[in-house]
Amino acid sequence: MAVSNAFVGCPKLETLLNHHSPSSSSSSTLQTPLGLIGVPRNNRVKRGLIQRARCELSPSDSASISALEQLKNAAADRYTKERSSIVVIGLSIHTAPVEMREKLAIPEAEWPRAIGELCGLNHIEEAAVLSTCNRMEIYVLALSQHRGVKEVTEWMSKTSGIPVAEICQHRFLLYNKDATQHIFEVSAGLDSLVLGEGQILAQVKQVVKVGQGVNGFGRNISGLFKHAITVGKRVRTETNIAAGAVSVSSAAVELALMKLPESSHASARMLIVGAGKMGKLVIKHLVAKGCTKMVVVNRSEERVTAIREEIPYVEILYRPLDEMLASAAEADVVFTSTASETPLFLKEHVETLPPACPEIGGVRLFVDISVPRNVGSCVNEVDTARVYNVDDLKEVVAANKEDRLRKAMEAQTIIAEESNQFEAWRDSLETVPTIKKLRAYAERIRLAELEKCMSKMGDDINKKTTRAVDDLSRGIVNRFLHGPMQHLRCDGSDSRTLSETLENMHALNRMYNLEKDILEEKLKAMTSGQQK
């Protein structure tokens, strides 16, 4: 019996055979009917044996071995009996230094190319890339967990120039349910430095947007990311986890706005003294709260210009340090964040300033996030001034962090529920190949029997009769398939029904020998994916 052409000369299949076929002596021979074709390590000799087997096997050997039986005996059939695994190979701010993450980072424009290269690996069926400033994570659907991880890690090493051993020291690996839970936590903001932050959800959405239409961003991985978006939205809506400042700079802005009348938030005059890291964060948080105009006092204009270029849609006015008091006289809220070792504002400086505008009650707010302090405590003695320092802000931050941790616990309940739903959906996909193959099997029989029937009826049959016979055959097949199809479909919401469905699927695969067709389809898909 000739060995099927579909499996010879296929690079991806030959690699699978290399991994799974048992080695033999240097004089490899064709063994007994239930045995194996011995495959030496030398690829050229192995290919020669397979090609020679195609020519030498006679019809009398038909009971001995087929191409698919060779694969099964070589343990390759586990690709039909074992479901492919969802795997995450990642490095994040929690596990790897920024220098390594920079080298591994993949620009958004390169994601489709990366997906294509990853799916060209022997044991990878689907892929996605989540690359941000805080994380570099590759999600794949792998035929083999161990070999899939090995291939992806080697690919990461090749593209970044970082040795495999070094990547292994800093990477984390998650499989199936753990991988699902991880991306759901990431999307919900539970894995971020700032618990509940919203930027990561937008980045997960971008993965789906870029992946649309990309060959390799397949049903399982795209379904995972789409479900992660749903989880991220649900967590934020039902727990409000993003509410409340959890950093000193965001707490400074939140506290200032709490002390101002709500009606004055848009009109209050803001002054930021210091354009370093903390000052820049204060500016960004003010912008996030809707502030569109502010004055920044700094020793040099260079940093202010850089911030202005980064946020071009906001009016940021620069004032030199010697105009600090004059600028404070025109401000309602003064944020200070400089490295000065001596106070910039003392009682004698502030008491000479005119009162703040009447809309905010005439009291000027000083929010000091510097250590050492930029505003002396004596300023509180001035009736038209109020001072808040880092200790005041820490109470706000601690309260908000505690609140977010409580909300994170609530979020975990949602994530567990959604993870179960996603796993049930994946389980329900298992029957799809069987449904297709069973329909194809029935259709082949229908067409064969229809052809026999039509040949017996002669050539003088009119179109109406031909159509009637064809419709009759289709109707019989559809009625026959209705029962099996009903028992192969479930929505995954009932674990008992799902378990029974999978049992039915395996039974039908055995009865109609559909596993051979499914294996051949998988291998052909892998081959075509590699050739593309």
N, C-alpha and C positions, 0 to 999 in steps of 0.2 A: 504494500500500500504506500503510495507516494506521500512524502511529508509535505504538509501544506506550504505553498509558496509564501504565505503571509508571514511566516515566522523565520524565513531564511534571509540573511543579509540585512537584518534590522538592527541597527546599532544599539538602540535602547534595549531590545530583547536580548541581544547577545550579552550586554552588560548584566542583565538580570540572570542569564544562564551562568555567567562567570561567578556571580555571587552565590547562586543556589544549587548548581549542579555539583554532585560529589566528584572529587578527583579520582583518577584511576592511575594505573601504571603507565609507563611511557608507550607501551604497545596497546593502546585503548582498543577495545573490541565491542561489537554489538552483543549484548548479553541475552539472557532468556526472555521470553515474551513479557514477563512482569518485571524485567530488570531495566537497566538504564543504558543509554549510550555513554560510555566512558568519555569524559571530556578532559583532556590534558590542559595544563595551564597556558600553553602556547596558543594564542587566539587563532593563528593561521592554521594550525593542525586541527583545532576544534571546528573551524568553519569547513575544512576539508572533509572531516568526518560526517558532518551534517549533510553536506552536498553529496557525498558518496552514498550516504544512507538513502537519499532521494532516488538515486539511480539503481541501487542494488536490491532494495526491498521489492519483492515480487507479490502478486496477488495472494499467494499462499500465506504470506506473512500478515495478511489483513487483520488477523486476530491478535497479532503480537504487539504492535505498538503504533501509535499515531503521534503526530506532533504535539497534540494537546496532552496525551498521556505521558510523553517525555517530560513536558513541563510539570505535570502533576507529580510524577515520580521524583522530579527534582525539587519539589516543594514550592514551585512557583504558583501553584493554584491557591496558595494562601491569600493571594491578591483578590480572589473572588470570595473567599470565605471569611476573611478578616476585613473589617471596615478600615479605610484609610484614616489616619489620625490627623487632627488639627494640632499643629505644633507652633509654639512661639520661641524664637531664638532672639534674645534681646539684651541690650545694654542700656542702662538708664542712669540718671543722676544719682540714684541710690547705689549703683554697683560699679560705675566706671568714671574715671576722671574726664574732664571736659576735653583734654587733649586727644584722648582716644575717640570720644564721641564725634569730635570735629572731623577726624579722618574717615570715620565710618558713615558720616552723614551723606544722604543722597538727596539732591535737590528735587523738588516736586516735578520739574520738567523731565527728570530722568526716571521717574517711577515706572512708566510703561516699559522702558527698556529693561529695567531691573526685573520686573515681573516676567518678561519674556525670557531672560537669561536664567532665572530661577526655575521656571517651568521646563527649561531645556535640560535640567539636571535629571539624572536617571530615575530618582525616586520621588520627584516632586510633581504633583498634578496641578495644583493651584497655588497662588501666592499673592501677597499684598505687602506693602512697605509703609510703616508709620515712622517717619523721620522728623523729629522736632529738635529744638534746642536742648531739651531735657531727656530725650530718649531716641534710640534707634532700634526698632523692633521689626522683625520679619515674621509674618504669619504665613504658614504653608499648610497645604493638605499633602501629607506624605504617605506613600505606599509602605514605607518602613520607617519607624521612628528613629532607630539608631543610624541607619544609612542616610536618611533624610537630613538629620542634624549634622552629620559629618560633611555631607556635600554642601550644605548651606554655609557652614562655618568656613569651609575651604574657599567658597565663593566670596565670603566677606573678607577673608584674608587677602585674596587675589585683588579685589577691587580697592581695598584700603591700604595695602602694603603692610598691615600689622600681622605679625606671626600668629599662626593658629594657636600656639600655646598661650600667648598673651591674651587673645580673645577669650579662650576657654577660662582663664583666671577671672575674668570680669563679667562673662555672660550669665544669663539665667535661662533656664529651659522649663517650659510648661507644656503639658499635654492635655488635649481633649477638654474635660470639664474644668480643669485648672486654667487652661488657656482661655476658655470662654469666660470664666469668672474674672480673669485678669483684664481682658479688654473691656468688659462691662464696668469694672472698677475704674479703669483709666478714663473711659468716656464720662463716668459720673464725677470725675475729679477727685476720687478717693486716693489715687496714687500720685497726686501732684504735691509739690512743695507747699503750696497754699491750698488747703483742703477745700474742695468744691469750686475751684476756679473754672471759669467758663471757656477759656481759650482752647483747651484740649478737645472739647466737644466739636468746635468748629474745625479742628484739624482732622478729627475722625471723619467728619462729613466730607472733607476734601479728599480723603482716601477713596471714598465711594465715588465722588464726582470724577476724579481722575481715572479711576478704574473702569468706569462704564465703557463697554465696547473693547476693552483690552483683552486679548486672548490670554487666558491664564487667571484672570480675576473671576474665578468660576462660581458656581452656585453655592458651594459651602462657605468659601471665604467671604464672598460678597454678602451672603445671608448673615454671616457672623457680624460683619461691620454694620449692616443695616439694622440689625437687632441691637447692636451696641448704641447706635444713635437713639433708638427708641428708649433704651434704658437710661441714657444720659439725660434725656428730656424728662422722663418720668421722675427720676430721682430729684432733679432740680425743682420740678413742679410740686411734688408731693412732700418734700422735706424742706424746701427753701434753704438748702445747704449753703448757697452762695451768699446769703445775707450776713452782714456783720464783718467788720474789718479784722484781719488777723495778722497784720504787719504794722510796725510803728508808723510808717508813712501813711498808710491807708487809715489807721486809727486817728492820726492827727487831723486829716481832712474830715473824717466822720465826726469827730468831736467838735471841730469848729462849726460845721454845719448844724450840729445838734444845738449849739449855743446861739445860733443866729435864727431870727424869725424866718419861717419857710418862705414867706413872700419876698425876702431880701436875698435869697440864694443866687439869683441870676444877676443882681445889681451890686452885690457887695464887692468892694475893691480889695483885691488880693495882692499881697507883697510876699515874695519869697526871698530870704536873705541866704545866699549860698547856692551854687549851681553844681554841687558835687552829686554823688550817687543818691543820697537821701533827698536832696533838693529836687533832683530830676524826678524821683518817684512821687514826691508831693505834687509836682506839676502834672504828672500823668494822672494821678488820682483826682486832682481838681478837674482836669479835662473830662475824665470819665463821669464826673458828677455834673457836667454841663457848663463848666466855666470856660468862657471863650476869650477872656482878656485878663492879663496879669502883668505885674512888674517884677523883674528879677534883678536883685542887687548882687554883684559878684566882683571879685578883684579884677578879673579880665573878662573880655567879651567873647572870647573864643568858645568857651563851654556853652554859653547862652546861645550863640549862633548855631552850634551843633544841635542843641535841643530844638531850636526854632526850625531847623531844616527837617528834623525828625517829625515834628508836629506842625506842618506848614499852615494848617487851617485854623490855628489859634494865634491870637495877637499877643506876642510876648515882647515886652519892652525892656531894654537893658538900661541899668543905671550903675555907675561906678560906686565903689565902696564909700567914697567921700560924700555921696549924696544919699546915704542911707537914712539919716534922720529926716531929711526933706521928703524922701519917699514914704517913710513911716507916717509923716503928718498927713499924707494924702490917702492912707490905707485904712481899711476897717479891720482887716485880719492880717497879722504879721506872722509868717512861719520862719523860724530860724533853724539853720542846719549847717553851721560852719565849724571848722576845727580850731577856732580861736580859744586860747586858754584863759582869756579874761572876758568878762561879760561885755557884750556890745550895747546892751540897754540897761541903764540903771534908773533909779527914781528921778534923779535930776534931769535925765534926758527926756523921760516920758511926760513928766508933769508940765513941761513947757509946750507939749504938742496940743494942737486944737482937738476938741472932742471928735469922736467918730460921727458918721452921719446919723441923723435922728431916726432913720428907718430901722436901724439896728439897736436903738436905745441909747446911742451916744457913748457906748462903752467899747473901747478898742480891745480886740483879743490878741494876745501873744501866745502862740503855740510853739514851744521850744522843744525840739527833738534832738538837741545837741548834748553831748557829754564830753567835756565839761559844759555847763549850761551857758547859753548865750544871753539869757535874760535873767537879771538878778531877782531874787525873791522879794526884794524891797519894792519892786514895781507894783506889787499887789497893794501897796499902801496908797497908790494913786486911785482916786475915786473913779476915774474914767478909763481904767485899765484892768484887765483880768489876765493872769498868767497861768498857763498849763504846761507842765513839763513831762519828761519821759515816764516818771512814776505814775502820773495821772493816766497816761496813755496805756501803760502796762495793764492796768485794771480793765480797761476797755478790751484790749487784745485778749487777756486771759478769759474774760467772760465770754467773748465771742468764740474763742477756741473751744472752750468747754461746751458751748452750745452746738458748735459744728461737729464735735465728737459724738454728741448725742444723736445728731441728725445722721451722722455716718453709720451709726448702728441701725437706724431706721432704713438707711439706704441698702445695707447688707441684706435685709429681709427682702427688699424689692429685687435685688440682684439674684438672690437664691431662687426666687420665684421665676424670674425671667430666664435664668440659666436652665431650669428644668424644662421650660417651654421650648427653648432653643434645642436642647438635646432631644426632646420628643420630636421636634420638626426634622432633625437630622436622621433620627431613627426611621421616620416615615419615608424618607428618601430612598432607603435601602430597597424598597420594593419596586422602584421605578424601572430599573433594568429588566427585572423579571416580567413586569407588565408589558413592556415593549417587546421582549423576546417571545412571550407567550402569544401576543397578538401576531407577531411576524410568523411564528410557527403555524398558527391556525390559518393565516392568510396563504402560506405556501401550500398547505393541504387543500384549501378551498380552490385555489387557482389550478392545482394539478387535477383535482377531481372535476372541476368545471371544464377543463380542456378535454378530458376523456369523454364527458357527457356530450359536449358540442360536436366532437368528432363522430360520435355514434349517431347523432341526429342528422348528419349530412350537411351539405353546403347550401341547401336551398331554404335555410331558416331566415325568416325576416328579422329586422332589427327589434321589433316589439317583443318577439319571443325570446330573442337573445337577452334583451334587457330584463325580461321577467325572470328568466332562469338565473341570471347574474344576481338580481335582487333577492331571489329565493335563497341562493347560496349564502349571500351576505347575512340575510336574516337568521338563517339557521346557525351560522357561526356566532353572530352577536348574542343570540339567545343562549347558546352553549357557554359562551365566555362570561355571561353576566354574573353567574354565581361566583366563579373563581375571582373575577375582577373585584367584586364587592368585598371578598375576603382578603384582598390584597391592598385595600385602601383604608386608611384611618387618618384622623387629623392629629394623632399623637397626644391627645388630651387625656386618654384613658390608658393607663399602663397595662391593664389586663388585656384590653383589646389590641394594643400595640404588640404585646408579647405573642398573642395568638396570630396576629398578622404576619409576624416574622417567621413563626413556625409554619404557617401556610406557604410562605414564600419559599422556604427551604424544601418543603415537601414537593411543590410544583417544580422546582429546579431539578430535584432528583427524578421525578416521574417523567419529565419531558427532556431531561438531559440538557437543560438550558445553561448550566454553568460553563460549558464549553464555549457557547456563543458569547457569553458575557466576558469570559477571559479573552477571547479573540478580539472582541470589540475594544476592551481596555488596552490591549497591546497595540492594536492599530491606531487608537487615539494617541497613545504615547509616542508612537513612531511619527505620526503626522505632525504632532506638536513639536518634536525635535527637529524635523525637516524644515518647519516654518521658521 
